[in-house]
Amino acid sequence: MMAVLRWLALGLYLVAGLVAVYLLSGHPYEWMIGESSPGEPAVTYCTLPAPSDSTFDVGVVVSAFFVLAGLGIGLFWRHTNAGRAVLVCAGLLAAVAVYRFFLRSMFC
């Protein structure tokens, strides 16, 4: 029974982390990507208008919290399979967060 609860907690951790990353890393004008006005090139991520208020800093902090919490739990349980799985999920979450917050706009 405890193993089922651990895996359920792991799934909830991963889903909550991914939802937080996707919600906090979104650009308010992302819906404009691919659209174009007559005689104008299509809008890309690099040509989106700058938002008047940004939650970028908050998103980075919250995502770092999720990743560090997962790494801490995974290192605490590292002798079990659940601990290794938490480390893998934290690594996956970190990779998604780095992409969503930094790599998408790195070459703009």
BAZALO-489007 format. One line per field, with one value per residue (C-alpha): x, y, z; residue in one letter; chain. Coordinates in pm, 1 decimal. Each point is the difference from the previous one (the first is absolute). Layout:
// BAZALO-489007
x: (X_...)
y: (Y_...)
z: (Z_...)
rest: (A_...)
kette: (A_...)
END
This chain:
// BAZALO-489007
x: (0.0_283.3_156.4_-324.2_-15.2_361.7_-65.1_-320.4_191.2_268.8_-259.6_-163.2_339.6_81.0_-339.9_-2.4_353.3_-74.0_-322.2_183.5_277.6_-239.6_-227.8_278.5_220.4_-269.6_27.4_-324.0_11.4_91.7_-335.0_129.7_277.9_-52.5_-245.1_84.5_-144.1_-24.5_346.7_167.2_196.3_-152.6_50.9_264.3_94.8_280.2_-227.9_-273.4_-80.7_149.5_-254.8_-65.3_31.9_194.4_-16.5_324.2_192.5_-273.2_-17.0_371.6_-12.3_-304.5_150.1_330.4_-192.6_-172.0_328.0_194.7_-278.7_3.7_378.5_-6.6_-260.6_174.5_334.8_-167.4_-156.8_283.3_43.8_-350.2_-146.4_-242.4_292.1_160.1_-331.7_-34.7_348.5_-93.8_-323.7_183.6_250.9_-281.9_-171.6_327.0_52.7_-352.0_40.6_335.1_-150.2_-317.0_172.2_334.4_63.0_-311.2_117.7_376.5_74.0_-245.5)
y: (0.0_241.2_-64.8_101.3_318.3_82.4_-40.7_202.7_276.8_-17.1_38.0_291.8_165.0_-31.7_122.8_294.7_95.1_-14.6_198.0_267.2_24.4_24.1_254.3_223.1_-9.6_94.8_323.6_202.4_41.8_-358.2_-36.9_239.2_-235.2_-96.1_278.3_267.2_324.5_66.8_88.3_-91.4_-315.5_-248.8_67.1_-220.1_-39.0_250.3_267.0_-13.1_331.6_50.6_-42.7_297.9_-216.8_-322.7_-294.1_-143.4_41.8_-163.4_-290.7_-66.8_-0.5_-229.9_-238.6_-6.1_-81.5_-296.1_-132.6_45.2_-160.2_-301.6_-24.3_18.5_-272.6_-212.7_25.4_-83.3_-314.1_-79.9_-355.9_-92.4_-15.2_277.3_231.0_-67.2_65.8_332.8_96.8_-86.0_199.4_298.1_-16.0_-12.3_292.8_195.8_-65.5_117.9_310.6_91.5_-34.0_194.7_284.6_35.9_-202.7_113.8_360.1_-47.5_83.2_289.5)
z: (0.0_78.3_-340.3_-171.1_206.7_-88.6_-370.8_28.2_178.6_-269.1_-274.7_178.5_47.4_-369.2_-117.1_245.3_-101.9_-372.5_41.4_200.9_-260.1_-292.6_166.7_130.9_-310.8_-245.9_-192.0_7.3_-377.9_-98.6_-171.0_-268.2_-117.9_-361.3_-77.4_-251.7_-124.3_-373.9_-127.5_330.4_87.5_241.7_370.4_164.9_365.2_-50.8_-148.6_264.7_165.9_344.5_281.0_226.9_311.1_14.8_242.6_-134.3_327.5_205.1_-242.2_23.4_381.4_17.7_-256.0_188.5_317.7_-167.3_-139.0_324.2_203.8_-231.5_15.0_380.0_29.8_-260.8_177.3_331.1_-152.6_-240.6_127.9_-119.5_-348.4_91.8_79.4_-334.8_-170.4_182.3_-118.2_-358.7_25.8_150.3_-286.2_-254.3_167.8_3.8_-372.2_-85.6_218.1_-156.6_-346.2_79.6_185.9_-178.1_-315.7_-191.2_-0.3_17.8_-363.9_-41.2)
rest: (M_M_A_V_L_R_W_L_A_L_G_L_Y_L_V_A_G_L_V_A_V_Y_L_L_S_G_H_P_Y_E_W_M_I_G_E_S_S_P_G_E_P_A_V_T_Y_C_T_L_P_A_P_S_D_S_T_F_D_V_G_V_V_V_S_A_F_F_V_L_A_G_L_G_I_G_L_F_W_R_H_T_N_A_G_R_A_V_L_V_C_A_G_L_L_A_A_V_A_V_Y_R_F_F_L_R_S_M_F_C)
kette: (A_A_A_A_A_A_A_A_A_A_A_A_A_A_A_A_A_A_A_A_A_A_A_A_A_A_A_A_A_A_A_A_A_A_A_A_A_A_A_A_A_A_A_A_A_A_A_A_A_A_A_A_A_A_A_A_A_A_A_A_A_A_A_A_A_A_A_A_A_A_A_A_A_A_A_A_A_A_A_A_A_A_A_A_A_A_A_A_A_A_A_A_A_A_A_A_A_A_A_A_A_A_A_A_A_A_A_A)
END
